[in-house]
Amino acid sequence: MSQNKPAENKMGTMPVNRLLLSMSIPIMISMLVQALYNVVDSIFVAQLSEDALNAVSLAFPIQNLMISVAVGTGVGINALLSKSLGEKRQDRANAAAMNGLFLAAVSYLVFMLIGLTCSRLFFAIQTDKQAIVDYGESYMFIVCVLSAGMFFQITFERILQATGRTIYTMFTQALGAIINIVLDPILIFGLFGLPRMEVAGAALATVLGQIIAALVSVFINAARNPDVQLNLKGFRPQGSIIGHIYAVGVPSIIMSSIGSVMVFGMNKILIAFTTTATAVFGVYFKLQSFVFMPVFGLNNGMVPIVAYNYGARRPDRIKQTIKLSVIYAVSIMFIGLLIFQFLPNVLLDLFRSEQDTGDMLTIGVPALRIISLSFLFAGFAIVCSSVFQALGHGVLSLVVSVVRQLMVLLPVAFLLSRIGGLAVVWWAFPIAELFSVGLSALFLRRVYRKEIHPLEM
């Protein structure tokens, strides 16, 4: 058999449940490790002061925006690459990977420029507390200017995921996270004779882990991924391929970036009450990643399966994949709901500084219990969003996200803050998620009729 006609990929032959678990579990584990290092990062920073924790929390919208661009582009690469392999179009699969790497480089240059020019301004417009602005400027400068590792790590990992080699992405993500966890206390507190860098040390630990993980992922793709051939010789960006990547990727980027707008808006609402409220909100985002990251990992395993079998015209495998994904996602979210309901004080204690007088628990315990009520609804909506992306309807995911976060969550949070104060603001989250579930179910039915049902005829 020639190289241009490789043997059938496992995504078209392996039993669906076994395939979904084999594809997803390595990513879920690696994402849990990612969540762990994000939490450890904040735990160490919280030992400095509440101002330091607030600086990292207020930096979240920019970090999330970078990740949104990288992951959203990766979703587009993943969907096009997997579909091309399902259609046995090797040249197109290779082009998807190479143009994806080009887009990663362009994205990095944009955020490097943002880090060089806007780091202090970003914090100055959120707070006039000088300590938070100083901490935040140094943190954002480092994570933006040295973000090349993050962009290329995510891109190379998506190429591996698109060909079913998720075990390797588990290794690279875990490697980057472990390096970060090890370096955090060393660089933050200045251990082993190194200078004490405080918040800047946390940022440097993060980017060093990403750079090393990116280098390892380059090697793995070259040595262990025969389904995609990467070759810089004679490469030219192709408008048609970039268009296809962004047709799926841009809605995903915008959808994820909306989260940055939502967090920025919520921080503005909460900081009007007290800076401790914004710290609690930042802590919530770190903690909820332990619940959401496994579901995102499940989705990362699901997307190439759905895209591949859509290209191969196998509707039964698509439907079975979606059904199993919903069951697993809702089950994970239910476990998260129980933890947030029964152990909120234990979770919050991890992030309390020595200067805390008890406000963290007073504000945080009811906040975590109320927000977590949205988890069960979110599991279904997240799976639907990824199905839309895998089948080329990323704009539907965008609509759901815009409605949930901008048209419902922020306005409701603002109104509740005026009517009932800080104690009721948190109810905006479950209210918004109910709208999200309704729209997601409606759109899933529409996509099924348009894309999956015709394949059954």
HUWOMO-V552530 format. One record per run of one state. SS is the DSSP state (2 for helix, 1 for strand, 0 for the rest). FROM is the first residue (numbers start at 1). LEN is the number of residues. If there is no record, write none. Layout:
BEGIN
ss->{SS & SS}
from->{FROM & FROM}
len->{LEN & LEN}
END
This chain:
BEGIN
ss->{0 & 2 & 0 & 2 & 0 & 2 & 0 & 2 & 0 & 2 & 0 & 2 & 0 & 2 & 0 & 2 & 0 & 2 & 0 & 2 & 0 & 2 & 0 & 2 & 0 & 2 & 0 & 2 & 0 & 2 & 0 & 2 & 0 & 2 & 0}
from->{1 & 10 & 13 & 16 & 47 & 50 & 59 & 60 & 87 & 90 & 125 & 130 & 146 & 148 & 163 & 166 & 190 & 199 & 225 & 239 & 272 & 275 & 312 & 315 & 343 & 344 & 350 & 359 & 391 & 394 & 420 & 422 & 426 & 427 & 457}
len->{9 & 3 & 3 & 31 & 3 & 9 & 1 & 27 & 3 & 35 & 5 & 16 & 2 & 15 & 3 & 24 & 9 & 26 & 14 & 33 & 3 & 37 & 3 & 28 & 1 & 6 & 9 & 32 & 3 & 26 & 2 & 4 & 1 & 30 & 1}
END
